Each structure stands twice: as C-alpha cells, then as structure tokens.
Amino acid sequence: MSVQQRNNVHCHGDGDHTIMFVHGYGCDQTMWRFIHPAYSRRYRIILLDLTGSGASDLSAYDRAKYADLHGHAEDMLEIIELYAKGKVIFVGHSVSAMIGLLASIQRPECFAAQVMVGPSPSFINDGDYVGGFNAEDIDQLLKLIDDNYLAWTRHMAPAIMGAPNQPHLTRELLTRFEQNDPEIARHFARVTFTANHRDDLAKSTIPSLVLQCSDDLVAPREVGDYLRHHLPHATVKVIGNVGHCPHLSSPEDSSGYIDAFLQQIGY
C-alpha cells in the first residue's frame, strides 16, 4: 500500500514552499475547500485524509499504531518526505493541530510554521487549566459514542459546527460523521478526547498562529489564553464566530489571519 493510497493524498499548486492542510476529528480534506485554492498560486498544496478518515485506506487503521496521536504524526512526516517542497506550513484543525505539533517537534527542520485552527492540548479540565469539559463529561461523551454512534453524531454536529445562520454546514458535517466507520470513529474519539499534550507545547520551536473562535463549545477562549502563555512563538487571533470550524463558517477571516501571519514570518 502506498502512502498516497493510505492517506488519499492530493497535491497541486506550485511554489518554493508547501502548505499542508489537515482536517479534524470525523472530517476529511474537503473541509478546506474554501481556503486552500487561493494558496495554490504561491505554494505547493498538500491535502490528505487522516488514516481511518474520509477516503483513506481504512484497512491501514492499526489500533496499536494510532493508540495515540504520535502514529498520525509519523504519517505526516512520511507525507512531507514524499510530497513537500521546501519548508512546510502545517495547517491543522482541532486534533490535527496537535498532530502537527508532534510532527514539528520530531522534525523541526522540515517546518516553517504551524497554523492551529481551534486547537486544544487537552479537552479535560485539570486544576486551573480549563479545557472545556470535566472528566465526567468526556466519559459520558465516549459512552454515547460507544452505545450509539449515530445518536452522538446528531447530538454533536450542531454543537461542533455552530454557525447558526448557516445550517447547510451543520448538515454537511453530520453527513461526514455518518459516513465514517463507526468502530474507527469510536477508537479515534477516545484517542482525541483523552489526549493531553500540554507538556509538549514547550518543545515547539517554530512560529505558531492559533486561530480561535469567540464562542467555541469544544475549545473555549481559556484554551487560547493557555496557548498564548505556554506555546513558544505563538500568535493568538480570535475570530468573531460561533462554533469550532471557522475555516468553513468564516473562511475570509481565517484566510486573512493566515495571510498576515505568513507575511509576518516571511513566507
């Protein structure tokens, strides 16, 4: 099996450097369609589906390899080795922001910067740290996924997407969730929502842009404040938007902040 088949990799555009767009939990590469075309004039673009998601090769989903996010980070480095040109700007949504962080820590020489869209180093509240959910909340969420994945999708898709004035986006996210393999979705949910990469933040050595929504149930404003103080070389920008997916519901604002960041770092 090739890496291209495993992760449904698509490349286009041309430039001296690469922008790699990687989706969040339960989604696929089509979620970047409002943003990535504008960058193909200046960069090589890499789009992909995480192993186990979208049109990736589901048979490649090894529960031991993907028992934590490091397995996905290894995949990202393989894709970079095969398809990237120059330095990589890694644009990761939600859980993929942490996957990109881990990859950049392992091979910092490959990366120019990272853009984290709705990131969270941990979803679980812990002492003074506000992740957005109590441990009991996460246990209940995972139990619902285990007991009735489709019921969970109907419950969570509106909360994750937000965008109350754009109901078609909620319907799209729900459809995407419903198309996932339930067993893989259950496993990846447990990995995603119980991960804790707060201690990894200090290991980052590359410039980072954190894009956060002003009203996000999944990654509240306190998470952005935490990243501002614990992620080296970080710039935090807040988009006036309801939901967890500003690249879909507020693409112009998202692109505007990304453009300014790239200009700032000289890429």
C-alpha positions in Angstrom: 0.0 0.0 0.0 1.4 3.4 -0.9 1.3 6.5 1.3 -0.8 8.2 -1.3 -3.5 5.4 -1.0 -3.3 5.2 2.7 -4.0 8.9 3.2 -5.7 9.8 0.0 -3.0 12.4 -0.7 -3.7 15.1 -3.3 -1.1 17.7 -4.3 -1.5 20.8 -6.5 -0.1 24.3 -6.9 3.5 25.3 -7.2 5.9 27.3 -5.1 9.1 27.1 -3.2 7.4 26.0 0.0 4.4 23.8 1.0 1.2 24.4 2.9 -0.3 21.2 4.3 -4.0 21.2 5.3 -5.1 18.5 7.7 -8.7 18.1 9.0 -10.1 17.5 12.4 -11.9 14.6 14.0 -14.5 12.9 11.8 -13.8 15.1 8.8 -11.9 15.0 5.6 -9.9 17.2 3.2 -12.9 18.7 1.6 -13.3 20.8 4.7 -10.6 23.1 3.4 -12.2 23.9 0.1 -13.0 27.5 0.9 -9.4 28.3 1.9 -6.8 26.2 0.0 -7.4 27.3 -3.6 -6.1 30.8 -3.0 -2.7 29.5 -1.9 -2.0 27.3 -4.9 -0.6 30.3 -6.8 2.3 30.7 -4.3 2.7 27.3 -2.6 2.6 23.6 -3.2 -0.6 22.4 -1.6 -0.9 19.0 0.2 -4.4 17.8 1.1 -5.0 14.4 2.8 -7.3 12.4 4.9 -6.0 11.1 8.3 -5.7 7.3 8.3 -9.2 6.0 9.2 -11.0 9.1 8.0 -12.5 10.2 4.7 -11.3 8.3 1.7 -8.2 7.0 3.3 -7.5 3.3 3.3 -9.5 2.1 6.3 -7.6 -1.2 6.3 -4.5 0.7 7.3 -6.0 1.8 10.6 -3.9 0.0 13.1 -5.3 0.5 16.6 -1.9 -0.1 18.2 -0.1 2.5 15.9 -2.9 5.0 16.3 -3.4 4.4 20.1 -2.1 8.0 20.5 -1.5 10.9 18.2 2.1 10.1 17.6 1.1 7.5 15.0 -0.7 10.1 12.9 2.3 12.4 13.3 4.5 9.7 11.8 2.2 9.6 8.8 2.5 13.4 8.4 6.3 13.1 8.3 6.1 10.4 5.7 3.9 12.5 3.5 6.2 15.5 3.9 9.2 13.4 2.9 7.4 12.2 -0.3 5.4 15.3 -1.4 6.6 18.5 0.2 8.8 21.2 -1.4 10.9 23.5 0.7 9.6 24.2 4.2 6.2 23.2 5.4 3.5 25.4 6.9 1.3 22.9 8.7 -2.4 24.0 9.0 -4.2 21.6 11.3 -7.8 21.8 12.6 -8.6 20.7 16.1 -6.9 17.4 16.9 -4.7 17.8 13.8 -3.2 20.9 15.3 -1.7 18.6 18.0 -0.7 16.1 15.4 1.2 18.8 13.6 2.8 20.0 16.8 4.1 16.5 17.5 5.4 16.2 13.9 7.2 19.5 14.1 8.8 18.7 17.4 10.2 15.4 15.9 11.5 17.1 12.7 11.6 20.8 13.2 13.9 21.3 10.3 11.1 20.4 7.9 8.7 23.1 9.1 8.5 26.9 8.6 5.5 27.4 10.9 2.2 25.9 12.1 -1.3 27.3 12.0 -3.6 25.8 14.6 -7.3 26.2 13.9 -9.4 25.6 17.1 -6.6 23.7 18.8 -6.7 22.1 22.3 -3.8 20.4 24.0 -6.3 18.8 26.4 -10.1 18.8 26.4 -10.3 17.9 30.1 -10.3 20.5 32.9 -7.5 20.0 35.3 -7.0 22.2 38.3 -6.5 25.8 37.0 -6.5 24.5 33.4 -9.8 24.9 31.6 -10.1 22.5 28.7 -13.9 22.9 28.4 -15.0 19.5 29.8 -14.9 17.8 33.1 -13.6 14.2 33.1 -17.1 13.0 33.7 -18.3 14.9 30.6 -15.7 13.1 28.4 -16.7 9.8 30.0 -20.3 10.4 29.1 -19.4 11.6 25.6 -17.4 8.4 24.9 -20.1 6.2 26.4 -22.6 7.7 24.0 -20.3 7.1 21.1 -19.8 3.5 22.2 -23.5 2.9 22.7 -25.0 4.8 19.7 -22.5 6.5 17.4 -25.3 7.8 15.1 -27.1 9.4 18.0 -23.8 11.0 19.1 -23.3 12.5 15.6 -26.8 14.0 15.6 -26.2 15.5 19.0 -22.7 16.8 18.5 -22.6 18.0 14.8 -24.7 21.2 15.6 -22.5 22.0 18.6 -19.2 21.4 16.8 -20.2 23.4 13.6 -22.1 26.2 15.4 -22.7 28.7 12.5 -26.4 29.1 13.4 -27.0 31.2 10.3 -25.5 28.5 8.0 -27.5 25.3 8.7 -26.2 23.7 5.5 -22.8 23.5 7.1 -24.2 21.5 10.1 -25.9 19.2 7.6 -22.6 18.7 5.8 -20.8 17.9 9.0 -23.5 15.5 10.1 -23.3 13.7 6.7 -19.5 13.4 7.0 -19.7 12.0 10.5 -22.4 9.5 9.4 -20.1 8.2 6.6 -17.3 7.3 9.0 -16.6 3.7 10.0 -18.2 3.6 13.5 -15.6 1.3 15.0 -12.7 3.5 13.9 -14.7 6.6 14.9 -15.1 5.2 18.4 -11.4 4.4 18.7 -10.2 7.8 17.3 -12.7 9.6 19.6 -11.2 8.1 22.7 -7.7 9.0 21.5 -8.7 12.5 20.6 -10.7 13.5 23.6 -8.5 11.9 26.2 -5.2 13.2 24.8 -3.1 15.5 26.9 -0.3 17.3 25.1 0.1 20.3 27.4 3.7 19.2 28.3 4.6 19.1 24.6 3.8 22.7 24.0 7.1 24.0 25.4 9.1 21.8 23.0 7.8 23.7 20.0 10.5 25.8 18.2 8.6 27.1 15.2 6.3 30.2 14.8 2.7 29.3 15.5 -0.6 31.0 14.7 -3.5 30.0 16.9 -7.0 30.7 15.4 -9.8 30.5 17.8 -13.5 31.3 17.6 -15.0 33.8 20.1 -17.7 31.2 21.0 -16.5 27.7 20.7 -18.0 24.9 22.9 -15.2 22.5 22.0 -12.2 24.8 22.6 -13.2 27.7 24.8 -11.4 31.0 25.0 -9.4 29.9 28.0 -7.6 27.3 25.8 -6.4 30.1 23.6 -5.2 32.1 26.7 -3.3 29.0 27.8 -1.6 28.5 24.5 -0.7 32.2 24.4 1.3 31.6 27.6 2.6 28.1 27.1 3.3 27.7 23.4 6.6 29.4 22.4 6.5 31.8 19.4 2.7 31.8 19.4 0.3 34.5 18.0 -3.3 34.1 19.0 -6.1 35.6 17.0 -9.8 35.4 17.8 -12.4 35.2 15.1 -15.8 36.5 15.9 -17.7 33.3 15.1 -19.8 30.7 16.8 -18.6 27.1 16.5 -15.4 25.1 16.1 -14.9 25.2 12.3 -14.0 28.8 11.2 -12.4 27.5 8.0 -15.9 26.6 6.9 -18.1 29.2 8.6 -15.8 32.2 8.5 -13.2 31.4 5.8 -12.5 35.0 4.8 -11.5 35.9 8.4 -9.5 32.7 8.7 -7.6 33.3 5.5 -7.0 37.0 6.4 -5.2 36.0 9.6 -3.3 33.3 7.9 -2.1 35.7 5.1 -1.0 38.2 7.7 0.9 35.6 9.6 2.7 34.3 6.5 3.7 37.8 5.6 5.0 38.3 9.1 7.2 35.3 9.1 8.4 35.9 5.6 6.7 33.0 3.8 
